[in-house]
Amino acid sequence: MSFVSVVGMHNFISVVADKRATNSETGEIITENYSKIRVFNDSQFVSCTGKANAAEFVFKQCSDVGYLDLAKAAQELKELIQEAPEYKIDNLLGVIGGKNNKGELAFYTFTNNPDIKVEEYKPNGTNMSFTFLASGKVKENNLDLDFEFKKLYEEMKPRDIEEIINLQKNLNDKVADVDFTVNKTIDYIVLT
C-alpha cells in the first residue's frame, strides 16, 4: 500500500514516501525504487498510496499543467478516481499541495472512498500541520501514527528541515516494521 508523510510549517512542506511497489494480489515485490511523489510547476506536488496504476492515473492528471487551485484540484482528483471504473475497487489515498492560489503553503488529502471528504491542511505561524497516508496494516498492528510522530518530535526536537525529514524517515521505518508493502528506502521533496 505504501506510506507517505507530509509535514508543513509556514515556510516549507516536506513530503517523505517509501519506494516499494508490490503486487496487491500476490504480495510480490515489483520494485524497491518506485517514486510516489511528483512535483509539477516547481511549486506544487502530488503523492499517492495504493495500486501503482491508480497512482499513475492521478500523476498523469497533474503532469503538463500550469498552476493549480489546490483545493479545487483535490476535489476534482477525488471525483475522477471515484468515477473511473477500473479504480473504484482500489484503495487510493492521495495528497496534493504546495503554494495555493493565495501564495500560502497548503496541502489537501483525498481518497476514492466516497464517504471521506477532502481535508485541508494550512500550516501558519508556529503551527505545524501534518498528515499520513498508510494502509490498514498500521492500525491492525496498533501503530498510532499521530502518537508516534509527536513522540519522535519530542525526542528529536527538530530545528530545521533536514531534521524534520529525518524524523519522517524514522516514522517511515516504524511503519515498514509492521507493513510489508513499505520499505525503508525513501524519496522526499521539500517545497518552500
Secondary structure as UniProt FT lines:
FT   STRAND          4..9
FT   TURN            10..11
FT   STRAND          12..18
FT   STRAND          21..22
FT   TURN            24..26
FT   STRAND          29..31
FT   STRAND          37..40
FT   TURN            41..43
FT   STRAND          44..49
FT   HELIX           52..62
FT   TURN            63..64
FT   HELIX           70..83
FT   HELIX           85..87
FT   TURN            88..89
FT   STRAND          93..99
FT   TURN            101..102
FT   STRAND          105..111
FT   TURN            114..115
FT   STRAND          119..121
FT   TURN            125..126
FT   STRAND          129..133
FT   HELIX           136..140
FT   TURN            141..142
FT   HELIX           145..156
FT   HELIX           161..178
FT   TURN            180..181
FT   STRAND          186..191
//
